[in-house]
Amino acid sequence: MTRIGILLFEHVEELDAVGPWEVFGMWATKWPGEAEVVAFASEAGPVLASKGMTLHADHGYADVGPLDVLVYPGGRGTRPHLEDPARLAWVREQRERVPLLTSVCTGSLVFAAAGLLAGRPATTHWGSLDTLKGLDPSIDVRPDDRYVDDGDVITSAGVSAGIDMALHVVARLAGTERARDVRRMMQYDPMPPV
């Protein structure tokens, strides 16, 4: 079974966390035994998101248990993480423990600040591409990609791109047909009205 942890933190962008949750949650619910998704934070409990929604972390760092995939969302809450030595050390520690690290939006900035994207291709929200490059000029910034899969690290562009990234992860771990099934169950077929 694939165990996926979605990290929550103060001022996380709602859809950055909830979009992948919907994809992985649909996978776990409709195909029991294939996947499990958990929400966690530094400590269990309520987490105030960027636009005022309160999310709930069922686990803290201490009891989340082993993960196969970590989703690091973005949002304005990532900005303090870039200069938080304890947070960056925790991220580096996850690199050693978790086989697949993923980010949505400005979550990739935290990966960059932790040194995880040195010399690698990556993306982020279009408004933070220069910041990503500024954090580490060795990063091969991909401004036009919805997500960038570089093996053990996958970064995705802003907000809704996290859904595409999560579907890609399902395809990578469980096959294209399973990912298509999940997409159909979600009725995810983007056709923006504007």
N, C-alpha and C positions, 0 to 999 in steps of 0.2 A: 504494500500500500504506500502511495506517495503522500507524505505529510507536508503540508504547505502552511507556513506562518505568515500572516500579514501584520506588519508592524504598525502600531498606532502611536501617535504622540500629539501633544498639544499643537493645535492649528494645522493638523494634517489636512490636505485637500480631500474633501469627501469622496469624490468619484475616483480619485487615485487609489483609495483603499477599497471602496465598495464595488467599483467596476470589476477588478480582479476577483473580489469575493464572490460576486454573482457568477462569474465563469467557473471558478473552482468549486463553489458551493453547489452549482447545478451539476457539475461532474460528480461530486461526492454524493449528492442526494439521489440522483437518477441511476448511478452505477455504484451501489454500495460495495465497499471492499476495495475499490480502485484508488480512492483518494480521501483525504481528510483535510479540512481547512480550519485553522484556528486564528483568532485575533489575539494579539498580545501587545504589551507595552512594558515599560520599565517596571511598572507595578500594575497588578490587576485593578480594574475599576473603570469608572467613566472617564472619557477623554473628549474634551471640547474641540471640535474640528474647526476648520478655517471659516466657514460661513455660518457657524452657530449650531450645527447639528451635534448632538452628543452621541458618540459611539461608545461601545463597551468592550474593554479588553478582558477576556475571560482568564487570561494568564499573565503573569509577570515573567521577567527574564528567568527568575529562579525556578519556575515550575512549568515552563512551556514545553520542555522536553526536546528530544532530537527532531530536527527538521530536515527535509530533503530539498525544500525550496523556501527561500526567504523573499518576500516582497517588501521593498522599501519604498513607500509612497513619497510624493512630494508635497508641496504646499509651503506657505510662508513659515510654517513651523520648522522647516529644514534649515533656515538661515542660522539660527543659533548653533545648530549641530556642526556647522562648518568650522567653528572655533572652540568646540568642546572636546578637550583631550580625552576625557573618559568615554564620551560617545564614540569618537573615532577609534579608540582602542577596542571598544566593544564590536564595532563594525569589522575591524581587522581580525578579531577573534572569530567572528562568524565565518569569515573567509576560510578559516582553518577547519571549521566544524560542518558547514552546510555546503553540500555539493553544488547547488545552483543558487546564485544570488541574482535577483532581478530588481529593477527599479522602475518607477513611474515618474515622469516629469522631473522635478528637481531633486528627487531621491538620488539621481546620478551625481549630483553635485557633492553629496555626502560621500559617495563611493570615491569620487575624485579626490576630495580632501583627505580621505583615508589612504590614498595612494593605490587604490585597487584598479584604476583605469590607466595607469602609466603605460604608454606605448600601445594602447588598445583603441579600437573603434568604439564610439559611444554616441548617444544622442540625449537630448533633454527637451524641455519646453522651448519653443522658438525664441521666447523672450530671455532665455538664460543661456543661449549658445555661447555668447562671448564670455560669460562667467565661467562656464565649463572649461573653455579653452584657457582662460586666465588662471584657473586653479592648477592646471597642468598642461603646458604647451605641447607635451608629447602625445596628448590624446588626439586621435584621428576623429575629429568631430564630424558627424554625419547629419547635416541640417535637414535633409529631405527624407530621412528614413523614419517610419512610424516606430520601428523598434530595430535594435541591432543585437543579433545573437553572436556572441564571441565565445561560445563554448560554455564555460562555467560562470559567465556573467552576461546577463541580458539587460540592456537599458531600453527604455521606451520614451517617446516624446511626450508632449503634454496631455494630461488629464484623460481624455477618451482613448488615447493610444494605449493605455494600460489594458483595455479590454482586448485589443488586438494582440498585445504581447501575451496576455494570459491564454488566449485561444492558441497562440503559437506554442506555448509551453505544453498545453494539453496535447496538441498534435505531436510534439517532440517526444513526450513521455508515454502517450497512449495511442498514438496513431492519428492520421488525418481523418479517418472516418469518425472516430470518437469526437474529435474537435468539431467536425461538421454537425454531429448529433447535438453537441452542447450548444452550438450556435443556433441551430434550428429550435431547440427547446427554449432558448432565450428570445427567439424571434429577432435576432440581431442581424440586421441587413441595412446598414446605414445608407440613407438617401436623404441628406439634409434638405429641409424645405426652403432654405435661403442660400 
